[in-house]
Amino acid sequence: MRLQGKTAIVTGAAQGFGEGIARRFAEEGAKVMIADIQGDAAAKVAKDIGGIAAQVDVADAASVNAMVDKANDAWGQVDILVNNAGVTHLPKPMEDVSEEEFDRVLTINAKSVFLTAKALVPAMKARGSGAILNISSTAGISPRPNLNWYNASKGWMMTATQAMAIELAPFGVRVNAVNPVAGETPLLPQFMGEDTPEMRTKFVSSIPMGRLSTPLDIANAALYLCSDEAGLVTGICLPVDGGRCI
């Protein structure tokens, strides 16, 4: 029960890595909010783990504020925030990505971190404690061709993580990131462009340990970084990648 007595918001938690993190946190005693733009799916996961659900557009300030208000009304405070919600554009040359696709990727992957910080950081600073975890990507460390603006958004998230960490450290608030390699999530076909055995083989061949990541791989890393066991760990961007970025 490593998160006993803690409260946590996990965005993009109706599926994929976010769902894995939410379920793992609940197993370890946390009260968890499943926050996702897919309201019905979020409610289903919340029911399964005994949490609460919030339909949220992480790119919209009013929606993010409503999510945080709901959590505070239920629990009184939020101890842990996991910024997991994210999107990509389909693989293509950088100049072929539309302005609409670019805006969507940067708004959801980057602006959301800004909006959740504005909504949650003041109370964490006042309380003198809190843990924020950003789910970045190996794409921010070792970019893949034809995912240029997605790569850039994850590089931004890594810099944001370290900038937040150094500013918030004096207030007892820790900020870290996890950098997953491609995993068995609904985003995988978008990264690959097409989900075929040949394309999967190509992706797996770039991972020395010979497999894609799973939600549980990422959830276990998230659990450590958000627990009191990592009390002196801040500003880290932890690859969970089977050696891909070596």
Phi, psi and omega in degrees: 000062188287346178241023180304128179085358180267154174241145186215138168254129175238117179274155183061037190262010179279348182197173172061215182302319182298317178296317178300317179296314181299316180295319180293318178299317180296321177300329182266014170101358182282151166271124191238135170262125175269104183252123184200153177290339176270091188298316182294318180293322177297318180297323180294314179296317180301319179296320182297324187253003180073029179256197175237157184241152173216128172278124187218142168257105188290352178266002184240123185299315182297321180292318178297317179296322178295321177300313182293320177300319180296319178295316180294323178296324182282321190241342183092332178199162176241119182272326188227135173236129174244112176274089183255333184304133180195159179221168174225172169256160179293148179301127178192161176304145187304324183284349180266352176289130182286161177298324179295318178296316179301311181299319181296314181297312183289326180291314183283321184277330185248306183300328180300324179294321175298314184292318179292326177296315179300325184279330189246331186298318182305317180290323178297317179298316181296326182278337181080023179199160178153155177226128177242132178234125177256130178269102181267227183189154170299340177298336177279345180258312183228085189298144174268141175300147175072009170238037194306308187282333170294312176309312183297322180295325180281329171296320175302316183296324178294315178296319178300319179302312182290323178295317177297318184299315184289328179285324186267349181306317180296344181261005178080014180256125181260143180225122180225174177222154170243137180246091180284148164281167180311138186227175179281077179226169179298343178280345186304313179300329179289323177296318185281335185090321174209140183263090179235158177304324180294317181292322177296318178299319179297316180296312183295328181296341179273359183249110185307325181279357166081021175206161174285165175282162176238160175305327180290323176304312183288323181296321180293321176294317179298320180301313179298310186294334180265355181269167178292344177298333180261034187299338179249016182253117176210148179079010181272143173240098193268113175288131171240086199218009179061022177092007186299325186269006176288000000 
